[in-house]
Amino acid sequence: MRQLLRLEFTSKRAEAFNITIFNGEREIRQRAKLFSYSCEQVISICQELGFQSEDEILETLWILWIPLACQLAQNKNNLQRPFIQGILGGQGTGKTTLSQIVCLLLSYLGYQAIGISIDDFYKTYAERQKLKAKDPRLVRRGPPGTHDINLALKTFNHIKEASPKELIPIPRFNKSYHHGEGDRIASPEFVYNVDIVLFEGWFVGVTPVEKEIFNQSLSPEIAEVITLKHIQFARDSRRRLKDYLPLWKNLDSLIVLSPQDYRWSITWRTEAEHKMIASGKTGMSDHDLKEFVYYFWRSLHPELYIKPLIRDPKFVDLVIEIDQNHRPFSIQKP
């Protein structure tokens, strides 16, 4: 017990998860109990998602997923309404896995938790076709402007104001529809008595940078992506991002999954695409995949939007640094 507690204090995790000398032993006991209940099911889920090492799964379960679930439970107890946790992370950072596992752990603790992705609020396929006809630069879903913000606001308001037994429709999006362009599923998922929402996405909680930044010389690695040809798209994406600020006001807390090098997203997506092609499914070429990732960066570049955000405790409550193998390298407050 003492050795486990000592490991928390020698890292920055104790501060990140509000562990002190006064509550430390109690927190470790609760964590150990939840670990024993959940480890087999978590291993099973993670292996289905492609995780190979049981040791890595169990380590992440102990140092991140369980303490985060316990912290969310405590946060919910301080509210008379559902607690909304934002999760910001780029491609390959593990935000969807984190959401799925933490929802499971919260169910062991007696809480009704649901995961919602910003993808679930995409405009319909028909609406995006009209949007693309109006602005051909929005050739793919993803950037600001491709979501139905009114639907998102309506959904979160309903979640927060619903009575315990009231059914709440949650829109869901299927990326495989229309040859990969995706569309909203016709029938929403219905939930009720929600305690905690994990709202994840690649720019959840991101705020506009100063517009003058695009009048300055960009660093070489950014300029490789956002060329003079794309500057106006970057400016317009920044302008559209303002429309999302009312949605971000629903967040009670924001976690950022931050890779040590944001460019690993290309490597991670390439590896995933190669595995998918090897299984007999259709996938993108390496060139097309690189352009796909660049498309997101050209709208909201991580160096311009996320890097400054993770240093600001006014907006971010927890920063989880991700190493090249998708594992949490450090867990700390900004």
C-alpha positions in Angstrom: 0.0 0.0 0.0 2.7 2.5 1.0 4.8 1.6 -2.0 1.9 2.2 -4.4 1.2 5.5 -2.7 4.9 6.5 -2.9 4.8 5.9 -6.6 1.9 8.4 -6.9 3.8 11.1 -5.0 7.1 10.6 -6.9 5.2 11.3 -10.1 2.9 14.3 -10.7 -0.1 12.0 -10.7 -0.9 12.7 -7.0 -1.5 16.4 -7.7 -3.3 15.6 -10.9 -5.8 13.4 -9.2 -6.0 15.3 -5.9 -4.3 12.6 -3.8 -2.9 13.8 -0.5 -1.3 12.3 2.6 -4.7 12.5 4.2 -6.8 10.7 1.6 -4.0 8.7 -0.1 -4.5 5.3 1.5 -8.3 5.5 1.0 -7.8 6.3 -2.7 -5.4 3.5 -3.2 -7.7 1.0 -1.6 -10.6 2.1 -3.7 -8.4 1.9 -6.8 -7.3 -1.6 -5.9 -10.9 -2.7 -5.4 -12.0 -1.4 -8.8 -8.9 -2.8 -10.4 -9.7 -6.3 -9.2 -13.4 -6.0 -10.4 -12.6 -4.7 -13.8 -9.2 -5.9 -15.1 -10.4 -9.0 -17.0 -13.2 -7.1 -18.8 -10.9 -4.2 -19.6 -8.2 -6.5 -21.0 -10.9 -8.2 -23.2 -12.2 -4.8 -24.5 -8.7 -3.5 -25.2 -7.6 -6.6 -27.0 -10.6 -6.3 -29.3 -9.5 -2.8 -30.0 -6.0 -4.0 -31.0 -4.0 -3.7 -27.8 -1.4 -6.4 -27.7 0.3 -6.2 -24.2 -1.7 -7.1 -21.1 1.0 -5.4 -19.0 0.5 -2.1 -20.8 -3.3 -2.4 -20.5 -3.1 -3.0 -16.8 -0.6 -0.2 -16.2 -2.8 2.3 -18.0 -5.8 1.0 -16.1 -4.0 1.6 -12.8 -2.3 5.0 -13.4 -5.0 6.6 -15.6 -8.3 5.0 -16.3 -9.2 4.1 -12.7 -8.1 7.3 -11.0 -9.8 9.4 -13.7 -13.1 7.4 -13.2 -12.8 7.9 -9.4 -12.2 11.6 -9.9 -15.2 12.0 -12.2 -17.4 10.2 -9.6 -16.3 12.7 -7.0 -16.9 15.7 -9.3 -20.4 14.4 -10.1 -21.2 14.1 -6.4 -20.6 17.9 -6.0 -23.3 18.6 -8.7 -27.1 18.3 -8.8 -27.0 17.7 -12.5 -24.9 15.6 -14.9 -21.2 16.3 -15.0 -19.8 17.1 -18.5 -16.2 16.1 -19.1 -14.5 17.3 -22.3 -11.7 15.2 -23.8 -9.6 16.9 -26.4 -7.2 14.7 -28.5 -5.9 14.3 -32.0 -6.0 11.2 -34.2 -4.5 8.2 -32.5 -4.3 9.6 -29.0 -6.8 7.2 -27.5 -9.7 9.5 -26.6 -12.4 7.0 -27.8 -10.7 4.1 -25.9 -10.4 6.3 -22.7 -14.0 7.3 -23.0 -15.2 3.7 -23.4 -13.1 2.3 -20.5 -13.9 5.1 -18.1 -17.7 4.7 -18.8 -17.3 1.0 -17.9 -15.4 1.8 -14.7 -18.0 4.3 -13.7 -20.7 1.7 -14.1 -18.9 -0.4 -11.5 -19.0 2.6 -9.2 -22.7 2.9 -9.7 -22.8 5.8 -12.1 -24.6 6.0 -15.5 -22.0 7.5 -17.9 -22.2 7.9 -21.6 -19.7 8.8 -24.3 -20.5 11.3 -27.0 -18.2 12.3 -29.8 -18.2 15.6 -31.6 -18.5 13.4 -34.7 -22.1 12.5 -33.6 -23.1 16.1 -34.3 -21.9 16.2 -37.9 -24.4 17.7 -40.4 -26.2 15.0 -42.4 -24.7 13.8 -45.6 -27.3 15.8 -47.6 -26.5 19.0 -45.6 -22.7 18.5 -46.1 -23.2 18.0 -49.9 -24.9 21.4 -50.0 -22.1 22.9 -47.8 -19.5 21.5 -50.1 -21.2 23.0 -53.1 -21.2 26.3 -51.4 -17.6 26.0 -50.2 -15.6 23.4 -52.1 -12.8 23.6 -49.5 -15.1 21.7 -47.1 -14.6 18.6 -49.2 -14.5 16.4 -46.1 -16.2 16.3 -42.7 -14.2 17.4 -39.7 -13.3 21.1 -39.6 -15.4 23.8 -37.9 -18.6 24.4 -39.9 -19.3 20.7 -40.7 -21.3 20.2 -37.4 -24.9 20.9 -36.4 -24.2 23.1 -33.4 -27.8 23.7 -32.7 -28.4 19.9 -32.4 -25.4 19.7 -30.0 -26.7 22.5 -27.8 -30.1 21.0 -27.7 -28.7 17.6 -26.8 -26.6 18.9 -23.9 -29.4 21.1 -22.6 -31.7 18.1 -22.6 -29.2 15.9 -20.8 -28.7 18.6 -18.1 -32.4 19.3 -17.6 -34.0 15.9 -18.0 -35.9 14.2 -15.2 -34.4 10.9 -14.0 -36.7 8.7 -16.0 -37.0 10.9 -19.1 -35.7 9.4 -22.3 -33.0 11.5 -24.0 -32.2 11.1 -27.7 -28.5 11.0 -28.5 -27.6 11.4 -32.2 -25.1 8.9 -33.6 -22.9 9.1 -36.7 -21.8 6.2 -38.9 -18.6 6.9 -40.8 -19.0 4.0 -43.2 -22.2 5.3 -44.9 -22.0 6.8 -48.4 -18.7 5.1 -49.3 -16.9 6.5 -46.2 -18.3 10.1 -46.3 -20.6 9.1 -43.4 -24.1 10.1 -42.3 -26.2 10.4 -39.1 -27.9 7.2 -38.1 -31.7 7.5 -38.7 -32.7 6.5 -35.2 -30.9 8.1 -32.2 -29.8 6.2 -29.2 -32.0 6.8 -26.1 -30.6 7.1 -22.6 -31.9 8.2 -19.3 -30.8 9.1 -15.8 -27.3 10.2 -17.0 -24.8 11.1 -14.3 -21.7 11.8 -16.4 -21.0 12.6 -20.0 -17.6 12.1 -21.7 -17.6 14.4 -24.7 -14.6 13.8 -26.9 -13.3 15.2 -30.2 -10.2 16.5 -32.0 -11.0 20.1 -31.2 -13.4 19.9 -28.3 -12.8 23.0 -26.1 -10.4 24.7 -28.5 -10.8 28.5 -28.7 -9.8 30.9 -31.5 -6.3 32.2 -31.7 -5.5 35.9 -32.4 -6.4 36.5 -36.0 -3.1 38.5 -36.5 -1.2 35.2 -36.2 -1.9 34.5 -39.9 -0.3 37.8 -40.9 3.0 36.7 -39.4 5.6 34.3 -40.7 4.7 30.8 -39.5 7.3 28.3 -38.3 8.7 26.1 -41.1 6.8 22.9 -40.0 3.5 24.8 -39.9 4.2 26.6 -43.1 4.7 23.2 -44.8 1.0 22.5 -44.1 -0.6 26.0 -44.1 0.8 27.5 -47.3 -0.2 30.8 -48.7 -2.8 28.9 -50.7 -4.4 27.7 -47.4 -4.1 30.8 -45.2 -7.6 31.9 -46.1 -9.0 28.5 -45.2 -7.2 28.7 -41.8 -8.7 32.2 -41.2 -12.2 31.0 -42.1 -11.8 27.9 -39.8 -10.8 30.2 -37.0 -13.9 32.4 -37.7 -16.2 29.4 -37.7 -14.7 28.1 -34.5 -16.3 31.0 -32.7 -19.7 29.4 -33.3 -18.6 26.5 -31.1 -17.9 28.6 -28.0 -21.5 28.3 -26.7 -21.1 24.5 -26.9 -17.8 24.5 -24.9 -19.6 26.4 -22.1 -21.3 23.1 -21.3 -18.0 21.6 -20.3 -17.4 21.3 -16.5 -13.8 20.2 -17.1 -11.4 19.7 -20.0 -8.8 17.0 -20.4 -6.2 17.1 -23.2 -4.5 14.0 -24.6 -1.3 15.6 -26.0 1.2 13.5 -28.1 4.8 14.4 -27.4 5.0 15.1 -31.2 1.7 15.9 -32.9 3.1 14.6 -36.2 2.9 11.1 -34.9 -0.8 11.2 -35.9 0.3 10.6 -39.5 2.4 7.5 -38.4 -0.5 6.2 -36.3 -3.1 6.7 -39.1 -0.8 5.0 -41.6 -0.2 2.0 -39.4 -4.0 1.7 -38.8 -4.7 2.0 -42.5 -2.1 -0.6 -43.4 -3.7 -3.1 -40.9 -7.1 -2.4 -42.4 -5.9 -3.0 -45.9 -4.1 -6.2 -44.8 -7.4 -7.5 -43.4 -9.0 -7.1 -46.9 -10.8 -3.8 -46.4 -10.4 -0.8 -48.6 -8.0 2.0 -47.4 -6.3 5.1 -48.4 -2.8 5.3 -50.0 0.0 6.8 -47.9 -0.2 10.0 -50.0 -3.9 10.4 -49.6 -3.7 9.6 -45.9 -1.1 12.3 -45.4 -3.3 14.8 -47.2 -6.3 13.7 -45.1 -4.4 14.5 -41.8 -3.1 17.8 -43.3 -6.7 18.8 -44.1 -7.4 18.8 -40.4 -4.2 20.6 -39.5 -4.8 23.3 -42.2 -8.1 24.2 -40.5 -6.9 24.2 -36.8 -3.2 23.4 -36.5 -2.1 21.7 -33.2 0.9 24.0 -32.8 -1.3 27.1 -33.0 -4.4 25.9 -31.1 -3.6 23.0 -28.7 0.0 23.7 -27.7 -0.9 27.1 -26.0 -4.1 25.6 -24.5 -2.3 22.9 -22.5 -0.3 25.6 -20.7 -3.4 27.4 -19.5 -5.0 26.2 -16.3 -8.0 28.5 -16.9 -9.2 26.2 -19.7 -7.6 22.8 -19.1 -7.7 20.7 -15.9 -5.6 17.8 -16.9 -2.9 17.1 -19.5 -2.1 13.5 -20.4 1.1 13.4 -22.5 1.1 10.4 -25.0 4.2 8.7 -26.1 4.8 7.2 -29.6 3.3 3.9 -28.5 0.0 5.6 -27.5 0.7 5.1 -23.8 0.4 7.9 -21.1 3.9 9.2 -20.6 3.0 11.8 -18.0 -0.3 12.9 -16.3 -0.3 16.4 -14.7 -2.2 19.6 -14.3 -1.1 22.4 -16.7 
